[in-house]
Amino acid sequence: MILRIPVIPGVNDGRQNIEASADFILKQLGGQVRTLQLLSFIRLGEEKYRSLGIPYQMESVRLQRRAFQRRVEEIAKYFNSRGIHCLVGTREKEENRPE
C-alpha cells in the first residue's frame, strides 16, 4: 500500500504527531506500507472558495514555503530512519523504489 499524509503546519507537523504516526505505521500496518508520501500543505482552492462565498477553513494557516519544505524533508528523514520508505510528494525515481 502507498500511504499519503498531508502535512499541515501547526496541525500535524509536530514531533509527537510524527512519532505517533510512525509507531502506528510500524505496529498496526507493519509490512503493508510500501511507501509513505508526505504531501506538503498548499493553499490550493483558496480563491475558489472566496469566489463561491464559502469560508476557507485553512485561512489561519500561514507558512514560509521554503522553511516549511525543509521541515517536511526533515520529517521524511525521520520516517526513513525508522525504516519507513518515505518521500516528499507523489513521484519517485525507479531506482529509489523498494522491491
VEXPABA-179103 format. One record per atom (N, C-alpha, C): x, y, z. Coordinates in steps of 0.02 Angstrom, whole numbers, padded with zeros to 5 digits, always signed. Example, Ala and Ser with C-alpha at 12.3 -4.5 7.8 and 13.67 -1.06 7.14 Angstrom:
REM residues 2
+00660-00284+00390 +00615-00225+00390 +00660-00165+00390 +00642-00112+00354 +00684-00053+00357 +00645+00002+00394 
REM end
This chain:
REM residues 99
+00042-00058+00000 +00000+00000+00000 +00044+00062+00000 +00021+00114-00033 +00053+00179-00031 +00010+00222+00014 +00040+00249+00066 +00005+00290+00115 +00024+00362+00104 -00026+00405+00101 -00013+00477+00092 -00037+00516+00153 +00006+00560+00178 -00012+00602+00235 -00001+00675+00214 -00055+00715+00214 -00044+00787+00204 -00012+00815+00267 +00039+00857+00258 +00073+00887+00315 +00051+00960+00318 +00018+00978+00373 -00010+01044+00382 +00025+01078+00441 +00057+01136+00429 +00094+01169+00483 +00049+01187+00541 +00073+01170+00601 +00035+01186+00661 -00023+01139+00675 -00035+01092+00630 -00090+01045+00639 -00062+00975+00652 -00021+00949+00606 +00004+00881+00615 +00079+00874+00601 +00116+00929+00604 +00187+00925+00590 +00231+00925+00653 +00200+00919+00711 +00237+00917+00774 +00270+00849+00786 +00321+00851+00826 +00359+00790+00841 +00315+00734+00869 +00272+00749+00916 +00229+00698+00946 +00185+00664+00894 +00156+00703+00849 +00112+00675+00798 +00152+00632+00749 +00211+00656+00730 +00252+00619+00682 +00275+00552+00712 +00296+00554+00775 +00317+00492+00808 +00258+00443+00815 +00200+00469+00833 +00141+00426+00840 +00121+00396+00772 +00128+00436+00719 +00113+00411+00651 +00161+00355+00632 +00225+00364+00646 +00274+00311+00631 +00259+00249+00672 +00244+00257+00736 +00227+00199+00778 +00167+00162+00749 +00115+00199+00729 +00055+00168+00701 +00072+00129+00637 +00110+00160+00593 +00128+00127+00530 +00167+00063+00544 +00214+00065+00590 +00255+00007+00604 +00217-00048+00643 +00177-00028+00692 +00143-00077+00735 +00077-00102+00707 +00038-00056+00680 -00029-00075+00657 -00030-00096+00583 +00014-00066+00544 +00015-00080+00472 +00078-00117+00452 +00115-00142+00500 +00180-00174+00488 +00184-00214+00424 +00229-00193+00381 +00242-00230+00320 +00194-00215+00263 +00140-00180+00275 +00091-00167+00223 +00105-00103+00184 +00143-00057+00214 +00155+00008+00181 +00220+00003+00141 +00213+00006+00075 +00271+00004+00031 +00306+00072+00031 +00265+00126+00029 +00291+00194+00026 +00245+00240+00063 +00275+00286+00101 +00238+00340+00133 +00254+00403+00094 +00203+00438+00071 +00212+00500+00035 +00187+00558+00078 +00230+00605+00092 +00211+00665+00129 +00191+00719+00080 +00131+00745+00088 +00105+00796+00043 +00106+00863+00079 +00148+00908+00055 +00155+00974+00086 +00092+01016+00076 +00071+01048+00129 +00013+01092+00127 +00023+01147+00075 -00028+01158+00034 -00030+01215-00012 -00098+01248-00006 -00101+01310-00022 -00163+01348-00015 -00207+01342-00077 -00205+01286-00110 -00244+01273-00169 -00319+01280-00155 -00353+01316-00196 -00426+01321-00189 -00449+01382-00149 -00404+01418-00119 -00424+01475-00077 -00464+01526-00117 -00441+01543-00176 -00477+01592-00217 -00545+01565-00239 -00548+01501-00254 -00611+01470-00275 -00663+01474-00219 -00642+01459-00158 -00687+01464-00101 -00713+01536-00095 -00667+01584-00100 -00686+01654-00095 -00737+01673-00149 -00726+01651-00211 -00771+01668-00265 -00840+01637-00257 -00843+01581-00221 -00907+01548-00208 -00940+01571-00143 -00904+01616-00107 -00932+01641-00045 -00931+01589+00011 -00886+01541+00006 -00881+01488+00057 -00820+01504+00100 -00827+01500+00166 -00770+01512+00210 -00714+01461+00196 -00653+01485+00191 -00595+01442+00180 -00569+01422+00249 -00577+01359+00267 -00562+01335+00334 -00488+01339+00353 -00444+01344+00304 -00373+01346+00318 -00345+01417+00314 -00388+01466+00318 -00368+01537+00314 -00313+01555+00363 -00317+01528+00423 -00269+01547+00475 -00200+01514+00468 -00194+01465+00424 -00130+01431+00416 -00084+01475+00375 -00030+01495+00406 +00021+01536+00373 +00087+01499+00374 +00126+01507+00321 +00190+01474+00319 +00238+01509+00273 +00302+01498+00286 +00354+01519+00240 +00371+01457+00200 +00356+01458+00136 +00359+01398+00093 +00427+01362+00099 +00483+01396+00092 +00548+01362+00093 +00562+01330+00160 +00549+01366+00214 +00561+01339+00281 +00515+01279+00293 +00454+01284+00270 +00407+01228+00279 +00429+01168+00239 +00453+01178+00177 +00477+01122+00136 +00536+01088+00170 +00580+01127+00201 +00636+01097+00238 +00610+01055+00296 +00558+01080+00330 +00528+01043+00385 +00500+00976+00361 +00465+00977+00304 +00437+00916+00277 +00492+00867+00258 +00547+00892+00231 +00605+00849+00215 +00633+00817+00278 +00637+00855+00332 +00660+00828+00396 +00614+00773+00421 +00549+00784+00414 +00501+00733+00434 +00511+00670+00393 +00521+00677+00328 +00534+00619+00285 +00596+00581+00308 +00649+00618+00326 +00710+00585+00351 +00696+00546+00415 +00653+00574+00458 +00636+00539+00519 +00601+00472+00503 +00551+00474+00460 +00516+00412+00442 +00565+00362+00412 +00608+00385+00367 +00658+00340+00337 +00704+00311+00390 +00723+00350+00441 +00766+00325+00494 +00732+00271+00535 +00665+00271+00534 +00626+00220+00570 +00612+00159+00526 +00639+00159+00465 +00630+00102+00420 +00568+00106+00377 +00538+00165+00373 +00478+00175+00332 +00500+00212+00269 +00493+00180+00211 +00513+00213+00149 +00469+00274+00138 +00498+00333+00140 +00459+00395+00139 +00486+00443+00088 +00440+00475+00053 +00456+00525+00002 +00416+00588+00016 +00441+00644-00009 +00402+00706-00008 +00371+00711-00077 +00305+00712-00079 +00270+00715-00143 +00248+00646-00165 +00226+00643-00228 +00196+00581-00253 +00237+00545-00306 +00294+00571-00323 +00335+00539-00375 +00402+00517-00348 +00427+00464-00376 +00493+00441-00357 +00527+00411-00417 +00592+00411-00415 +00631+00380-00468 +00630+00304-00457 +00630+00268-00511 +00627+00195-00507 +00682+00165-00462 +00743+00194-00465 +00798+00165-00427 +00789+00174-00352 +00744+00219-00330 +00733+00229-00259 +00675+00186-00232 +00640+00152-00275 +00581+00114-00256 +00603+00046-00226 +00577+00030-00167 +00595-00036-00137 +00559-00092-00174 +00587-00151-00170 +00557-00210-00202 +00496-00232-00165 
REM end
